[in-house]
Amino acid sequence: MLLIIITALLPVLILGWWIYKKDSAHPEPLKQLLLAFFFGVGSAFVSMLISAPLMLLFGISPDIENVTSLSGALSIALFAAAIPEECAKLLMLWLFLRHNKHYDQYIDGIVYAACVGLGFAGAENILYLLGNEEWLMVGIVRGLTAVPAHFAIACAMGYYYSKRHYGDSSGLTRVCILAVPIVIHWIYDALAFSEAVYPALSVVINVLFVLVIVYMYKSTMRRIAEMLKRDQALTTPPPIPPR
């Protein structure tokens, strides 16, 4: 049991430490990061409350092994995963940040959103590994794919959340807070589920899967760099004009 928990949480801890060090100029209190993580753990259970009625409404089976068509893979990826999970994460992020005095920089939105996303990923990982005879292999694969994906998607949510929080009140930014994470998550899961439907196309699907992961990595780096640059601009005094 202990080895399963360590395997499930090790990639979560690595990514959590990495995002913490990215905010090294003005690091957030570890207590706050841990609290955001547990809000993320809570979001995993909130998502179940959202996904159950959605699957019932659209007649979707949660068992991917019963999916036999592309439309089925797209449906389960959207209504059983992307929408409920990202809605739950956003709800918990909002509850955590709405009166949080430590949320005082652009980058903080990404840092705290990442912790919420990692809390979700950690809880989901433990649930996937418990009772699985091949838990080590599953843990390694998920540690290299699903956990970083949750992390990157959460960073996208935090990016738009901070833009909105610090004055960008455009309708596009408001929509992107939730829409961008849902779309990325949907594409990611749809590709993962489609391999079971079309095993003959596994090479093509896996190539697309890798390209999506590369995109998430690059976009995450870009968003973090932009938020850090904005924070630096706010704290850097203007140059003294020549006399």
C-alpha positions in Angstrom: 0.0 0.0 0.0 2.8 2.4 0.9 4.6 1.7 -2.3 1.5 2.3 -4.3 0.9 5.7 -2.6 4.6 6.7 -3.2 4.4 5.7 -6.8 1.2 7.6 -7.3 2.4 10.8 -5.6 6.0 11.0 -6.6 5.4 12.7 -10.0 2.9 15.0 -8.2 5.6 16.0 -5.7 8.2 16.6 -8.4 6.0 18.9 -10.4 4.8 20.7 -7.3 8.4 21.4 -6.3 9.2 22.5 -9.8 6.4 25.1 -9.9 7.3 26.2 -6.4 10.9 27.0 -7.5 9.6 28.9 -10.6 8.2 31.4 -8.1 11.5 31.7 -6.3 11.5 35.6 -6.2 8.3 35.7 -4.1 7.5 32.1 -3.1 4.1 31.3 -1.7 3.8 29.9 1.8 4.1 26.1 1.8 1.1 25.9 4.0 -1.0 27.7 1.3 0.3 25.4 -1.4 -0.5 22.3 0.7 -4.0 23.7 1.3 -4.5 24.3 -2.4 -3.4 20.7 -3.0 -6.1 19.4 -0.7 -8.6 21.6 -2.4 -7.6 19.7 -5.5 -8.0 16.4 -3.8 -11.5 17.6 -3.0 -12.1 18.5 -6.6 -11.6 14.8 -7.6 -14.7 13.9 -5.6 -16.7 16.9 -6.7 -16.1 15.9 -10.3 -17.8 12.6 -9.6 -20.9 14.5 -8.5 -20.9 16.4 -11.8 -20.0 13.5 -14.1 -22.6 11.1 -12.8 -25.7 13.1 -13.9 -23.9 14.1 -17.2 -23.3 10.5 -18.1 -26.9 9.6 -17.1 -28.2 12.4 -19.2 -26.3 11.5 -22.3 -26.5 7.7 -21.8 -22.7 7.3 -21.5 -21.0 4.3 -19.9 -18.0 5.1 -17.8 -16.3 1.9 -19.0 -14.0 2.7 -21.8 -13.8 -1.0 -22.8 -17.4 -0.7 -23.9 -16.6 2.2 -26.3 -16.7 1.0 -29.9 -16.9 4.2 -31.9 -15.1 7.5 -32.3 -18.3 9.3 -31.2 -18.3 7.2 -28.1 -14.7 8.0 -27.3 -15.4 11.7 -27.9 -18.5 11.7 -25.7 -16.9 9.9 -22.7 -13.8 12.1 -23.0 -16.0 15.3 -22.9 -18.9 14.4 -20.5 -17.2 11.9 -18.2 -13.8 13.6 -17.9 -13.1 17.0 -19.4 -16.2 19.0 -18.4 -16.8 17.6 -14.9 -13.1 17.5 -13.9 -12.3 21.0 -15.1 -15.5 22.5 -13.7 -14.6 20.9 -10.3 -11.1 22.2 -10.4 -12.2 25.7 -11.3 -14.8 25.7 -8.5 -12.2 24.6 -5.9 -9.7 27.1 -7.3 -12.2 29.9 -6.9 -13.1 28.9 -3.4 -9.5 28.8 -2.5 -8.5 32.2 -4.0 -11.5 34.4 -3.6 -10.4 35.8 -0.2 -6.8 34.7 -0.3 -4.4 37.6 0.8 -1.4 35.7 -0.6 -2.8 35.9 -4.1 -0.9 39.1 -5.0 1.0 38.4 -8.2 0.2 37.2 -11.7 2.3 34.0 -11.3 0.3 33.1 -8.2 -2.7 32.2 -10.2 -0.7 29.5 -12.1 1.1 28.3 -9.0 -2.1 27.8 -7.0 -4.0 26.4 -10.0 -1.2 23.9 -10.5 -1.4 22.8 -6.9 -5.2 22.2 -7.3 -4.5 20.3 -10.5 -1.8 18.2 -8.8 -4.2 17.5 -5.9 -6.7 16.1 -8.4 -4.0 14.1 -10.2 -2.7 12.7 -7.0 -6.1 11.5 -5.8 -6.9 10.1 -9.2 -3.6 8.3 -9.4 -4.1 6.6 -6.1 -7.6 5.4 -7.2 -6.2 4.1 -10.5 -3.4 2.2 -8.8 -5.3 0.7 -5.9 -6.3 -2.9 -6.6 -4.5 -2.9 -10.0 -2.2 -5.9 -10.3 0.1 -3.9 -12.7 0.1 -0.8 -10.5 3.8 -0.1 -11.0 3.6 0.0 -14.8 0.3 2.0 -14.6 2.0 4.4 -12.2 5.0 4.9 -14.4 2.9 5.5 -17.5 0.5 7.9 -15.7 3.4 9.7 -14.1 4.8 10.5 -17.5 1.5 11.3 -19.2 -1.7 11.9 -17.1 0.0 13.8 -14.1 1.9 16.2 -16.3 -1.2 16.7 -18.4 -3.3 17.7 -15.4 -0.5 20.0 -14.4 -0.3 21.7 -17.8 -4.1 22.0 -18.1 -4.2 23.5 -14.6 -1.5 26.0 -15.5 -3.6 27.1 -18.5 -6.6 27.7 -16.1 -4.4 29.6 -13.7 -3.0 31.8 -16.5 -6.4 33.0 -17.7 -7.6 33.2 -14.1 -4.8 35.6 -13.3 -5.4 37.7 -16.4 -9.0 38.1 -15.4 -8.2 38.8 -11.7 -5.7 41.5 -12.7 -7.9 43.5 -15.0 -8.5 41.7 -18.3 -12.3 41.7 -18.1 -12.8 40.8 -21.8 -15.4 38.1 -22.6 -12.8 36.0 -24.3 -10.6 35.8 -21.2 -13.6 34.9 -19.0 -14.5 32.1 -21.4 -10.9 30.9 -21.7 -10.6 30.3 -18.0 -12.8 27.2 -18.4 -13.0 26.6 -22.1 -9.3 26.2 -22.8 -8.7 23.6 -20.1 -11.8 21.7 -21.2 -10.8 21.7 -24.8 -7.2 20.6 -24.1 -8.4 17.9 -21.7 -11.0 16.7 -24.2 -8.4 16.3 -27.0 -6.0 14.6 -24.7 -8.5 12.0 -23.4 -10.2 11.5 -26.8 -6.8 10.5 -28.2 -6.1 8.2 -25.3 -9.5 6.5 -25.5 -9.4 6.3 -29.3 -6.5 3.9 -29.3 -8.8 1.3 -27.7 -11.4 1.9 -30.5 -8.9 1.9 -33.4 -5.9 -0.3 -32.4 -4.9 -0.4 -36.1 -4.3 3.3 -36.0 -2.3 3.2 -32.7 0.8 4.6 -34.3 -0.9 7.6 -35.7 -2.9 8.2 -32.5 0.3 7.9 -30.4 2.1 10.4 -32.6 -0.8 12.9 -32.2 -0.8 12.1 -28.5 2.9 13.0 -28.2 2.3 16.2 -30.2 -0.5 17.2 -27.8 1.9 16.6 -24.8 4.6 18.7 -26.5 2.1 21.5 -27.2 1.0 21.5 -23.5 4.6 21.6 -22.4 5.6 24.5 -24.6 2.4 26.5 -23.9 2.9 26.0 -20.1 6.5 27.3 -20.4 5.3 30.3 -22.4 2.5 31.1 -19.9 4.7 30.9 -16.9 7.3 33.1 -18.6 4.7 35.7 -19.4 3.3 35.9 -15.9 6.8 36.1 -14.4 7.6 38.9 -16.9 4.4 40.8 -15.9 5.3 40.5 -12.2 8.8 41.7 -12.8 7.5 44.7 -14.7 5.3 45.6 -11.7 8.2 45.4 -9.2 10.9 47.0 -11.4 11.1 50.8 -10.8 10.8 53.0 -13.9 14.1 54.3 -15.3 15.2 57.8 -14.2 14.7 60.2 -17.1 17.8 62.0 -18.3 18.3 65.6 -17.2 
